[in-house]
């Protein structure tokens, strides 16, 4: 769930820039079903982030190509691509004050 200051722009970005399919449930509300997903549980490090915090991330097969596609359209990439050992990662900006991790898996 994204809590957005501009929900219409956030929904449009998810639909148009990321190409996610959506179900319109009325009144402009779009629900984006995910046929494939992963869940991971990470330990807190030095008390950060706050317990109960969730993060949302997208993964792709080719992070260089995905970043190039986003940058050529309406997407913003907030940082360089970094190698974490488990994947290549960057942060993408999403309209409405949102952001998400984008990564290419190495596993």
C-alpha positions, 0 to 999 in steps of 0.5 A: 500500500502506498500512501500518496499525496497525489494518488492519481499520479501514483496510480498512473505511474504504476500503470503507465511507467511500470506497465502494471495491469490494474483493476478499476474498482470504481471512483479512480481506485486502481488495484494492482494484482501481483501474480508473483511476489516475494516476502523477506524478513530482515533484522533491525540494525541499530534499531532502524527502521522502526519495528513493524515497518514494511518496504515495497520493492520491484524486481526486474530481469535487467536493471540497466534496461529498466532504469533507462526505460524509466529515465526516458519516460516519466520515472525518476531514479533516486540513486546509482545502481549498487551491488548488494551481493544478493542483487543490483539495486537502486531507488526509484521515485514515484509521484506523490512522495513515494519511493520503492527499491528496484532490484535485479536478483542474483539468486 
